[in-house]
Amino acid sequence: MRKGKYKLKSEHFLIGTIVVSVFLMLGIGYALLSQTLQINGTANITSKWKILFTSAEEKEMNNATTQLKEITDDTTLTLNVVLTQPGATATYDVVVANQGDLDAVLSKIEGVEETNSSDPLPIKVHLENIKEGDSLLKSEEKTFQVIVEWDASVDFNETNMSKEIEITLTYEQSDGGVPVIPTPGDDTINMGGQDVELVSSGDGLYVDQYENGRYIYRGQSPNNYVEFNDELWRIIAKETDGTYKIVRDEILPETMEFDEHGYRSYENNTYCTQLQSGYGFCGVYGKVSGTYARPDGRLSGTVTEDSSIADYLNGEYYNGLTEIAKAQIQQHNFYIGPVEYYNETGNDSISKNIAGEKMNTWTGNIGLVNVSDVLKASTNSSCTSATDQNNQLNSGISACDSNYLFDIPDQTTYWIINSTVWERFGHPHSTTVWLAGKYGDMAGLGDNLASEGDINSVRPVLFLKSSIQFTSGNGSKTDPFIIG
């Protein structure tokens, strides 16, 4: 078996407090399969092992500029990109090709978790549309994405910061490009004291490809049920801090506005005001420290009070939980930043949606799902961004099906925690909120005004403490995880 290793290196330099220069080097080395065998004579093996990078192009640049991009000797890709503010992202389409005569398979991806967990933590790199087990047959090529991002929720207070990132992709000779399938039990995650197997297809627990060190449930009917507050809930994710993000399986019996008209006073609020919106209510879940801004920066201001739905969930609803349930909750940060709908250019991605969410945080006990939670829970490959999903739904296509977060009654919509802002500035731009809905045979994302009588269902979301243990159950609906 011959192996080729593909390395990606990156160094990040902070200039002052607002500019990050990223040096990214993607290197390839491959083993040549060529030798002479002698068995009562000479036999020549003519098969060739040759896997290499053929191109790298900018895909999406958000407050980022490429300073250098070149491939040398077919084996090394060098990128130098400048990120100018928190929330900036740089995405590149990279093509790897098999120009040899032997089929190959990607057996291992190493280095992402190790490098992203090192300082400075706000700078992350991850790969999309490539995973262990992917085949690369002879004469085939594959395009994947290299994404560099500056965490929108973290600013730098130091200078001369640098970070080196090295990611290794290992390709091996394969028989017809058959993917490498992990042996059961070899790749598991501890969930409340139980080992749960990771999967790469179908329903189950996955590595979150967008947020390093996080694990998410995906699919139509994964075994992610947990009994909490004497009710059935679903586990969305095991977070990087070990907490468990869960959502109530059924919607609450009450429907409500996101932000009741006139509920908040706006004397000190410069983001959602009657002058700006003409409506006198706000699509932001809770008060934020500093400013709340559109991802494109065209509108920013202060939000000084929580919404009516946040006050209800963290007041009357929280107080109605059992004392045991309250003791199991970890007060946590919720990402409440705006997710933009690119109704003109369509230039959107899940990474961009996540960056928008992370622009602002709110800390409390009870929240709602994020846009990215809904998108990532689907195993439909067409579920690629909030914009694409919304457009497809408007065209009568259910692109985010195969998704347990749409396991709700028909004609039901429930609030998402993130506000909606439209690329077209003329749309009401501070008063709309994303929705998850099921419309008969279709399921997907939409948006609605936060008030003016627009009421929708509510599915509470919270974080269980990392110390909780599941003493029984397998996560199925009939045998949910039981918290000991």
Secondary structure, 3 states (H helix, E strand, C coil): CCEEEEEEEEEEEEECCCEEEEEEEEEEECCCCCCEECCCCCEECCCCCCEEEEEEEEEEEECEEEEEEEEECCCEEEEEEEECCCCCEEEEEEEEEECCCCCEEEEEEECHHHHHCCCCCCEEEEEECCCCCCEECCCCEEEEEEEEEECCCCCCCCCCCCCEEEEEEEEEECCCCCCCCCCCCCCEEEECCEEEEECCCCCEEEECCCCCCCEEEEECCCCCEEEECCEEEEEEEECCCCCEEEEECCCCCCCECCCCCCCCCCCCCCCCCHHHHCCCCCCCCCCCCCCEECCCCCCEECCCCCCHHHHHHHHHHHHCCCHHHHHHECCEEEECCCEEECCCCCCCCHHHHHHHHCCCEEEECCECCCHHHHHHHCCCCCCCCHHHHHHHHHCCCCCCCCEHHHCCCCCEEEEEEEEEEECCCCCCCCCEEEEEEEECCEEEEEEEECCCCCCEECCCEEEECCCCCEEECCCCCCCCEEEC
